Amino acid sequence: MSSTLEPQAPPVLVVGEQVSFARLHGRACWDCDAVSSLLTAAGLIRLQGGARVWEIRTCGCRPKTASTQ
């Protein structure tokens, strides 16, 4: 009998606060709102009451972003 491991979906943080357009669309750092820095993927969020999952980005200003705490 063989067992296969299915990839696990990354955790999604549900956010109930107002989020700026730039942060939500990955154009600004999730943690500090910087727009002039190199941004890298930092996790996934979903707005409370919404269905869409958004990829957020960070400039590395903090060791862990809101989505990975």
N, C-alpha and C positions, 0 to 999 in steps of 0.2 A: 504494500500500500504506500503510495507516494503522497506527500502533502506539499501543497504549494502555498507559499506565503503571498498574500495579496498586499500590494503597497498600501500603506496607511495614508489617508489624507492628512495634510498638515492641520494643526489646530487653527480655528478661526475665532478671533476675538470679536465679541459683539459690543459695539460702541453705541451708547445712548446719548452722547453729547453732540453738539453741533461740530461739524468737521469742515474745514475750509476746502474749497474746490481743489486748490493746488495740492494739499495733503492727500485728499481722497484719490486724486488721479495720478499720484506718484511724481508730481512735479516739484514738490517741496518735502523736506525731511519731516517725517512723522513726529519726531520729538521736538525739534527746535524751529521748524518752518524755514530753514535755510534753503535757498533756491540756487545759490551760486556754487555749491559744493557738488562733488561727485556723489551720486546717490546709488545705493545698492539695495536689493530686495531685503525686506525685513519681516515679512510675514503677511498674513491675510486678516482682513477685517470684514465684518458685515454690520451695517447700520441696524440698530434696533428697529424691528418692524419691517425691515427690507429683506429681499431675497438675494440680491446680487452680492457676490463676494469680490472685494477689492484687494489688489496687491499693494501693500504700502512699502515705502522706501525710507532709508535713513542715510545720513551722512557719516554715521559712526560717532556722533557726539556723545552717546551713552553706550555703556557696555551691552545693555539689553534694551530692546525697544518695548513699547507697550504691548505689542502682540506676542512677545516671547516670555513675558514675566509670569 
